[in-house]
Amino acid sequence: MTAALARRAGVVAALAACAGLAAGCGGGDTPSAAQVDRAADEIPLTTTINGTVPPGRVALVTTSTELLSFDRDGQQVRVYRDVRPAGTRAPIHVHGAGGWTCVLEGRAVLYLDGSKPIPTETGGCVNMPPLTPMSNYNPGPGPAVLIDSFVTPPGADIWRIIEKGYTQLGNEFAHGAHTTQTNP
């Protein structure tokens, strides 16, 4: 096992122990923002998930609104309401500490490395495992309204774009720096 894979496995194991903000989460075994971000940075750029380019046009969500942001047990909790237009998908990315996405309106399909596509209808939720390449696609016919929630070490990036040709889109949720963002 390479040193990068060993660090990635260690971060994922520590994050799994903290899932759901369990008692004691935030102690000495919790990875720091630097450890989570470094593990995400070490994932190579790609254009595929499971050997296939996910469907849809790559685009950021049209609107992203931060609903909640607070610290608990040494972790930062952040919740966003996002709107993804029909026929678009997120660039391939990873979440350093994982998260959840729930569909309030419309439909979404999560393309996740190592899994079959995961369709989600209105009212459904899906786990986004840490450090796992993924892309969320809206097959339409209308916009998908999503609630995305994340629990990270304070200061950690929520996501890293790893799709070749799209890293310039930047960090849509960089350190939770925005409250409402409307993209073209």
Order of alpha helices (4+ residues) and beta strands (2+ residues): alpha-alpha-beta-beta-beta-beta-beta-beta-beta-beta-beta-beta-beta-beta-beta
